[in-house]
Amino acid sequence: QVNEGASLADALGTHPRIFSNIYVNMVRAGESSGALDVVLERLADFTEGQAELKSKIVGALIYPVVMVIAGSLVMLGLFIFVVPRITKIFASADAQLPLLTRTLIGVSEVLRNPYLLSLSLALIFGAILVFRAWVRSDKGRRRFDAFKLRVPVFGRIHRMVAIARFARTLGTLLASGVPLLMACKIVRNVVSNEVLAETIDAAALAVSEGQSFAAPLKRSGEFPPLVHHMISVGEQSGKLEGMLENVANAYEQQVEVTVGGMT
């Protein structure tokens, strides 16, 4: 396509499943400014950094996930093979059992009964389908995204990962020559959270009206003080890209430390 007269950015844009909006807009900015080589180096560093952050999170969670799976298999074996034998002892004692014990015995009977097990699995599967349909709706997605930010421990990690992506992506786009308003449209999809995306939209609207980019972030209460303070300093000093990079480094480090501590 380039050989036929198209720009490299337009050629990449015809393959959205491979090259995202970040790639296309950064390459377009590099072609316009005549610094395509510099932009491509920034793009490579950005992509490697995001992949490294993701691999650290996944790597830290592998051990807990393996332990949860192993523990679940052990519990399943206990419910199917061990609890029924203990139940016979309780039955011969002819005594009133505590609620928790009766619950465990009931779960064991469900797991051993193919009809009850099939019904339970069908109900669980149906509930999952209903939940997925609700999350895909605009109202449901926003409520679920708000819940993800408020859930203890994991909500803090989700927020830090989203803020790190926001700062890293926005800083890279701005350093590559992409205009702030266009960069905000790209970044809102990178954070993968509708509540934070709405805050970014409000900040972009404020910039289009000649106001500060940091003020809407502060008013929302969704971005920690470090973020909007650093962005405010970056706006005043004309070094917004550098401040965003500092924010991204700080939160990526916090994510690594927090996930490692949880593990």
ABEGO torsion letter per residue (X at the ends): XAAAGBBAAAAAAABAAABBAAAAAAAAAAAAAGAAAAAAAAAAAAAAAAAAAAAAAAAAAAAAAAAAAAAAAAAAAAAAAAAAAAAAAAAAAGBBBBAAAAAAAAAAAAAABAAAAAAAAAAAAAAAAAAAAAAABAAAAAAAAAAAAABBGAAAAAAAAAAAAAAAAAAAAAAAGBBAAAAAAAAAAAAGBAAAAAAAAAAAAAAAAGBBAAAAAAAAGABBAAAAAAAAAAAAAGAAAAAAAAAAAAAAAAAAAAAAAAX
